[in-house]
């Protein structure tokens, strides 16, 4: 006769009871949150000062609750030199971006569709331009502009800014054009389109995300550039807003903190608006939609 044996049943914890988290884990988690909050405050504090001081009637160099007013923006747009600074930045940035995209599209198309000896070496040589720090070549660039009589003017600055951002545009657009099937261009040729017509009707609509990204990167680089216009320009009437902010902050007389903060808000607005505009359109363009038919 055999007797069945049963294994002892381990006592179970009550249903509503949870295992306690070790103390060292709680301390680690609290330290992580503390560092994240500290880093966030460090990043947000400058923007908070700019926004609050821009609408403060008694703005100063410290963050404080503002006395609401728009007088600082009114003085920015009605002062003698500040609207000119904004106009200079707009002219140079949009012109350099348009020239950069025009050269970048055709250059990237050639690098993508044509095979020639030394193509890879040429592409990496172009990218090497972005690796060299700009201060290392700014003196030689200035002397070159002087020899060509392109210093102290819009044209020379636009050419330099467009060329400086061209390597990134070429690499970005080449990868985008590589993803466009060549059969689509051949079909356009059979329909009677020329090569340039096929580029305009087939390639450009499909590389919309790449064009948008290149435009955004180029515009932000030119808009925020400080060193190049500082060296190439001597006339204060041609200075962009980036140099205007620096001159206002380093002035020997008393700094008008309210107008300075309002200038900074205006300076941040165009890149932010461009980002929001392009971000909405980048999502609409896709190669998949073209291949469905």
The 8 nearest C-alpha neighbors of each residue, nearest first, counted from 0:
[[1, 2, 3, 4, 5, 6, 7, 8],
 [2, 0, 3, 4, 5, 6, 7, 8],
 [1, 3, 4, 0, 5, 6, 7, 8],
 [4, 2, 1, 5, 0, 6, 7, 8],
 [3, 5, 2, 6, 7, 1, 8, 0],
 [6, 4, 7, 3, 8, 2, 9, 1],
 [7, 5, 8, 4, 9, 3, 10, 2],
 [6, 8, 5, 9, 10, 4, 11, 3],
 [7, 9, 6, 10, 5, 11, 4, 12],
 [10, 8, 11, 7, 6, 12, 5, 13],
 [9, 11, 8, 12, 13, 7, 14, 6],
 [12, 10, 9, 13, 14, 8, 16, 15],
 [11, 13, 14, 16, 10, 15, 17, 18],
 [12, 14, 16, 15, 11, 17, 10, 18],
 [13, 15, 16, 12, 17, 11, 18, 10],
 [16, 14, 13, 17, 12, 18, 11, 19],
 [15, 17, 13, 14, 12, 18, 19, 11],
 [18, 16, 19, 15, 14, 12, 13, 20],
 [17, 19, 20, 16, 21, 12, 15, 13],
 [18, 20, 17, 21, 22, 16, 25, 24],
 [19, 21, 22, 18, 24, 25, 23, 17],
 [22, 20, 24, 23, 19, 25, 26, 18],
 [21, 23, 25, 24, 26, 20, 27, 19],
 [22, 24, 26, 25, 21, 27, 20, 28],
 [25, 23, 27, 26, 22, 21, 28, 20],
 [24, 26, 22, 28, 23, 27, 29, 21],
 [25, 27, 23, 29, 24, 28, 30, 22],
 [28, 26, 24, 30, 25, 29, 23, 31],
 [27, 29, 31, 25, 30, 26, 24, 32],
 [30, 28, 26, 32, 31, 27, 33, 25],
 [29, 31, 33, 27, 28, 32, 26, 34],
 [32, 30, 28, 34, 33, 29, 35, 27],
 [33, 31, 35, 29, 34, 30, 36, 28],
 [32, 34, 30, 36, 31, 35, 37, 29],
 [33, 35, 37, 31, 32, 36, 38, 30],
 [36, 34, 32, 38, 37, 33, 39, 31],
 [35, 37, 39, 33, 38, 34, 32, 40],
 [36, 38, 34, 40, 35, 39, 33, 41],
 [39, 37, 41, 35, 40, 36, 34, 42],
 [40, 38, 36, 42, 41, 37, 43, 35],
 [41, 39, 43, 37, 42, 38, 44, 36],
 [40, 42, 38, 39, 44, 43, 37, 45],
 [43, 41, 39, 40, 44, 38, 45, 46],
 [42, 44, 40, 46, 45, 41, 39, 47],
 [43, 45, 47, 46, 41, 40, 42, 48],
 [46, 44, 48, 47, 43, 49, 42, 41],
 [47, 45, 49, 43, 48, 44, 50, 42],
 [46, 48, 44, 50, 45, 49, 51, 43],
 [47, 49, 45, 62, 51, 46, 50, 52],
 [50, 48, 260, 46, 52, 47, 51, 53],
 [51, 49, 53, 47, 52, 48, 46, 54],
 [52, 50, 48, 53, 54, 49, 65, 47],
 [53, 51, 58, 55, 49, 54, 50, 257],
 [52, 54, 261, 260, 257, 50, 51, 55],
 [55, 53, 68, 67, 52, 51, 69, 56],
 [56, 54, 65, 66, 52, 58, 67, 57],
 [55, 57, 66, 68, 58, 67, 54, 65],
 [58, 56, 55, 59, 66, 257, 65, 52],
 [59, 57, 52, 55, 257, 256, 56, 60],
 [58, 60, 61, 256, 57, 52, 257, 62],
 [59, 61, 256, 62, 58, 48, 52, 63],
 [62, 60, 59, 63, 48, 58, 52, 51],
 [63, 61, 48, 60, 64, 51, 47, 52],
 [64, 62, 65, 61, 51, 48, 52, 58],
 [63, 65, 66, 51, 62, 55, 52, 67],
 [66, 64, 55, 67, 51, 63, 54, 52],
 [65, 67, 55, 56, 68, 57, 64, 54],
 [68, 66, 55, 54, 65, 56, 69, 51],
 [67, 69, 54, 70, 56, 55, 66, 71],
 [70, 68, 71, 72, 54, 73, 67, 53],
 [69, 71, 73, 72, 68, 74, 56, 54],
 [70, 72, 258, 74, 69, 73, 257, 261],
 [73, 71, 75, 74, 70, 69, 261, 76],
 [74, 72, 70, 75, 76, 71, 77, 69],
 [73, 75, 77, 71, 72, 78, 76, 70],
 [74, 76, 72, 73, 78, 77, 81, 258],
 [77, 75, 73, 82, 74, 78, 72, 81],
 [76, 78, 74, 75, 73, 79, 82, 81],
 [79, 77, 75, 74, 76, 80, 81, 82],
 [78, 80, 81, 77, 82, 83, 76, 75],
 [79, 81, 83, 82, 78, 84, 236, 77],
 [80, 82, 84, 83, 78, 75, 79, 85],
 [83, 81, 85, 84, 76, 80, 86, 75],
 [82, 84, 86, 81, 80, 85, 87, 236],
 [85, 83, 240, 239, 81, 87, 82, 86],
 [84, 86, 82, 88, 83, 240, 87, 89],
 [85, 87, 83, 89, 88, 84, 90, 82],
 [88, 86, 239, 84, 90, 85, 89, 83],
 [87, 89, 239, 85, 91, 86, 90, 92],
 [88, 90, 86, 92, 87, 91, 93, 85],
 [91, 89, 87, 88, 93, 92, 94, 86],
 [90, 92, 94, 88, 89, 157, 93, 95],
 [93, 91, 95, 89, 221, 94, 222, 90],
 [94, 92, 96, 95, 90, 91, 89, 97],
 [93, 95, 97, 91, 96, 92, 90, 98],
 [94, 96, 161, 157, 98, 92, 97, 93],
 [95, 97, 99, 93, 94, 98, 218, 217],
 [98, 96, 94, 100, 99, 95, 93, 101],
 [99, 97, 101, 95, 96, 100, 94, 102],
 [98, 100, 161, 96, 102, 97, 101, 103],
 [101, 99, 103, 97, 102, 98, 104, 96],
 [102, 100, 98, 103, 99, 104, 97, 105],
 [103, 101, 99, 100, 104, 105, 106, 98],
 [102, 104, 100, 106, 169, 101, 105, 107],
 [105, 103, 107, 106, 101, 102, 100, 108],
 [104, 106, 108, 107, 103, 102, 109, 101],
 [107, 105, 103, 109, 108, 104, 102, 110],
 [106, 108, 173, 110, 169, 104, 109, 105],
 [109, 107, 105, 111, 106, 110, 112, 104],
 [108, 110, 106, 107, 111, 112, 113, 105],
 [111, 109, 107, 108, 113, 112, 106, 173],
 [110, 112, 108, 109, 173, 177, 113, 107],
 [111, 113, 109, 110, 108, 114, 177, 181],
 [114, 112, 109, 110, 111, 115, 108, 118],
 [115, 113, 112, 116, 118, 110, 111, 109],
 [116, 114, 118, 117, 113, 110, 119, 109],
 [115, 117, 118, 114, 119, 120, 121, 113],
 [116, 118, 120, 119, 121, 115, 122, 114],
 [119, 117, 121, 120, 116, 115, 122, 114],
 [120, 118, 122, 121, 117, 123, 116, 124],
 [121, 119, 117, 123, 122, 118, 124, 125],
 [120, 122, 124, 118, 119, 123, 117, 125],
 [123, 121, 125, 119, 124, 120, 118, 126],
 [122, 124, 126, 120, 125, 121, 127, 119],
 [125, 123, 121, 127, 122, 126, 120, 128],
 [126, 124, 122, 123, 127, 128, 166, 121],
 [125, 127, 123, 128, 124, 166, 129, 122],
 [126, 128, 124, 130, 125, 129, 123, 131],
 [127, 129, 126, 130, 131, 125, 124, 166],
 [130, 128, 127, 131, 126, 166, 132, 163],
 [129, 131, 127, 128, 132, 126, 133, 125],
 [130, 132, 129, 128, 133, 127, 135, 136],
 [133, 131, 135, 134, 130, 129, 136, 128],
 [132, 134, 135, 136, 137, 131, 129, 226],
 [135, 133, 137, 136, 132, 138, 226, 131],
 [136, 134, 133, 132, 137, 131, 138, 139],
 [137, 135, 139, 134, 138, 133, 140, 132],
 [136, 138, 140, 134, 139, 135, 133, 141],
 [139, 137, 141, 140, 136, 142, 135, 134],
 [140, 138, 142, 136, 141, 137, 143, 135],
 [141, 139, 137, 143, 138, 142, 136, 144],
 [140, 142, 138, 144, 143, 139, 137, 231],
 [143, 141, 145, 139, 144, 140, 146, 138],
 [144, 142, 140, 146, 141, 145, 139, 147],
 [143, 145, 149, 147, 141, 150, 142, 146],
 [144, 146, 148, 142, 147, 150, 143, 149],
 [147, 145, 143, 144, 148, 142, 149, 150],
 [146, 148, 144, 145, 149, 143, 150, 142],
 [149, 147, 145, 146, 150, 144, 155, 143],
 [150, 148, 155, 144, 147, 145, 152, 151],
 [149, 151, 144, 145, 231, 152, 148, 155],
 [152, 150, 232, 233, 231, 234, 149, 153],
 [153, 151, 150, 154, 155, 149, 156, 232],
 [152, 154, 156, 155, 157, 91, 151, 237],
 [155, 153, 157, 156, 152, 158, 149, 150],
 [154, 156, 149, 158, 157, 153, 150, 152],
 [155, 157, 159, 153, 158, 154, 160, 152],
 [158, 156, 95, 154, 160, 159, 155, 91],
 [157, 159, 155, 161, 156, 160, 162, 154],
 [160, 158, 162, 156, 157, 161, 163, 155],
 [159, 161, 163, 157, 162, 158, 95, 156],
 [162, 160, 95, 99, 158, 164, 159, 163],
 [161, 163, 165, 159, 164, 160, 158, 99],
 [164, 162, 160, 161, 165, 159, 166, 129],
 [163, 165, 162, 161, 166, 217, 167, 160],
 [164, 166, 168, 162, 167, 163, 99, 169],
 [167, 165, 169, 168, 126, 125, 164, 170],
 [168, 166, 170, 169, 165, 164, 171, 126],
 [167, 169, 165, 171, 166, 213, 170, 103],
 [170, 168, 107, 166, 103, 172, 167, 171],
 [171, 169, 173, 167, 168, 172, 166, 174],
 [170, 172, 168, 169, 173, 174, 167, 209],
 [171, 173, 175, 169, 174, 170, 209, 107],
 [174, 172, 107, 176, 170, 175, 171, 111],
 [173, 175, 177, 172, 176, 171, 170, 178],
 [174, 176, 172, 173, 177, 178, 206, 209],
 [177, 175, 173, 179, 178, 174, 172, 206],
 [176, 178, 174, 175, 179, 111, 173, 180],
 [177, 179, 176, 175, 180, 174, 286, 206],
 [178, 180, 176, 177, 181, 202, 205, 175],
 [181, 179, 182, 183, 178, 177, 184, 176],
 [180, 182, 183, 184, 179, 185, 112, 177],
 [183, 181, 185, 180, 184, 186, 187, 179],
 [182, 184, 186, 181, 185, 180, 187, 201],
 [185, 183, 187, 186, 181, 182, 197, 188],
 [184, 186, 182, 188, 187, 183, 189, 181],
 [185, 187, 189, 183, 184, 188, 182, 190],
 [186, 188, 184, 190, 185, 189, 192, 197],
 [189, 187, 192, 185, 191, 190, 186, 193],
 [188, 190, 186, 191, 187, 185, 192, 184],
 [191, 189, 187, 188, 192, 186, 185, 193],
 [190, 192, 188, 189, 193, 187, 186, 196],
 [193, 191, 188, 196, 187, 197, 190, 194],
 [192, 194, 196, 195, 197, 188, 191, 187],
 [193, 195, 197, 196, 198, 192, 188, 184],
 [196, 194, 198, 197, 193, 199, 192, 200],
 [195, 197, 193, 199, 192, 194, 198, 200],
 [198, 196, 194, 200, 201, 195, 199, 187],
 [197, 199, 202, 195, 196, 201, 200, 203],
 [198, 200, 196, 197, 203, 201, 195, 202],
 [199, 201, 197, 198, 196, 202, 203, 204],
 [202, 200, 197, 198, 203, 199, 204, 184],
 [201, 203, 198, 205, 204, 199, 206, 200],
 [202, 204, 206, 205, 199, 201, 198, 207],
 [205, 203, 207, 202, 206, 201, 200, 199],
 [206, 204, 202, 203, 207, 286, 201, 285],
 [207, 205, 203, 209, 208, 204, 175, 210],
 [206, 208, 210, 209, 205, 204, 284, 211],
 [209, 207, 281, 211, 210, 206, 212, 284],
 [210, 208, 212, 206, 211, 207, 172, 175],
 [211, 209, 207, 213, 212, 208, 214, 206],
 [210, 212, 208, 214, 209, 213, 207, 277],
 [211, 213, 209, 215, 214, 210, 208, 216],
 [214, 212, 210, 216, 215, 211, 168, 217],
 [215, 213, 211, 217, 212, 216, 218, 210],
 [214, 216, 212, 218, 213, 217, 211, 219],
 [217, 215, 213, 219, 214, 218, 220, 212],
 [218, 216, 220, 214, 219, 215, 96, 164],
 [217, 219, 221, 215, 220, 216, 96, 92],
 [218, 220, 222, 216, 217, 221, 223, 215],
 [221, 219, 217, 223, 218, 222, 224, 216],
 [222, 220, 224, 218, 223, 92, 219, 217],
 [223, 221, 219, 220, 92, 224, 218, 88],
 [222, 224, 220, 221, 219, 225, 241, 218],
 [225, 223, 221, 222, 220, 226, 227, 241],
 [224, 226, 227, 241, 228, 229, 223, 242],
 [225, 227, 229, 228, 224, 230, 134, 133],
 [226, 228, 230, 229, 225, 231, 224, 137],
 [229, 227, 231, 230, 232, 226, 225, 156],
 [228, 230, 226, 227, 232, 231, 225, 242],
 [229, 231, 227, 228, 232, 226, 141, 137],
 [232, 230, 228, 150, 151, 229, 227, 141],
 [233, 231, 151, 228, 230, 229, 234, 150],
 [232, 234, 151, 235, 231, 230, 229, 237],
 [233, 235, 236, 237, 232, 151, 238, 152],
 [236, 234, 238, 237, 233, 232, 243, 239],
 [237, 235, 234, 238, 83, 84, 80, 87],
 [238, 236, 235, 234, 87, 239, 232, 152],
 [237, 239, 235, 236, 84, 242, 87, 240],
 [240, 238, 88, 84, 87, 241, 242, 85],
 [239, 241, 84, 243, 85, 242, 88, 244],
 [242, 240, 244, 243, 239, 225, 245, 223],
 [241, 243, 245, 244, 240, 239, 246, 238],
 [244, 242, 240, 246, 245, 241, 247, 239],
 [245, 243, 247, 241, 242, 246, 240, 248],
 [244, 246, 242, 248, 243, 247, 249, 241],
 [245, 247, 243, 249, 248, 244, 250, 242],
 [248, 246, 244, 250, 245, 249, 243, 254],
 [247, 249, 245, 246, 250, 244, 254, 259],
 [248, 250, 246, 247, 245, 251, 254, 244],
 [251, 249, 247, 252, 248, 246, 254, 253],
 [250, 252, 249, 253, 254, 248, 247, 246],
 [253, 251, 250, 254, 249, 255, 247, 248],
 [252, 254, 255, 251, 250, 256, 248, 247],
 [255, 253, 256, 248, 252, 247, 250, 259],
 [256, 254, 257, 258, 259, 253, 247, 58],
 [255, 257, 259, 59, 258, 254, 58, 260],
 [256, 258, 53, 58, 260, 259, 71, 255],
 [259, 257, 261, 71, 260, 256, 255, 262],
 [258, 260, 256, 262, 257, 261, 255, 263],
 [261, 259, 53, 263, 49, 257, 262, 258],
 [262, 260, 53, 258, 264, 263, 259, 72],
 [263, 261, 259, 265, 260, 264, 266, 258],
 [262, 264, 266, 260, 261, 265, 267, 259],
 [265, 263, 261, 267, 266, 262, 268, 260],
 [266, 264, 262, 268, 263, 267, 261, 269],
 [265, 267, 263, 264, 268, 262, 269, 240],
 [268, 266, 264, 265, 269, 270, 263, 271],
 [267, 269, 265, 271, 266, 270, 272, 264],
 [270, 268, 272, 271, 267, 273, 266, 265],
 [271, 269, 273, 272, 268, 274, 219, 267],
 [270, 272, 274, 268, 269, 273, 275, 267],
 [273, 271, 269, 275, 274, 270, 268, 276],
 [274, 272, 270, 276, 271, 275, 277, 269],
 [273, 275, 271, 277, 272, 276, 278, 270],
 [274, 276, 278, 272, 273, 277, 271, 279],
 [277, 275, 273, 274, 278, 279, 272, 280],
 [278, 276, 280, 274, 279, 275, 281, 273],
 [277, 279, 275, 281, 280, 276, 274, 282],
 [280, 278, 277, 276, 281, 282, 275, 283],
 [281, 279, 277, 283, 282, 278, 276, 284],
 [282, 280, 208, 278, 283, 279, 284, 277],
 [281, 283, 280, 284, 279, 278, 285, 208],
 [284, 282, 280, 281, 285, 279, 208, 207],
 [285, 283, 282, 281, 207, 208, 205, 280],
 [286, 284, 287, 288, 283, 205, 289, 282],
 [285, 287, 289, 288, 205, 290, 284, 179],
 [286, 288, 290, 285, 289, 291, 284, 205],
 [287, 289, 286, 291, 290, 285, 292, 284],
 [290, 288, 287, 286, 291, 292, 285, 205],
 [291, 289, 287, 292, 288, 286, 183, 180],
 [292, 290, 288, 289, 287, 286, 285, 183],
 [291, 290, 289, 288, 287, 183, 286, 186]]
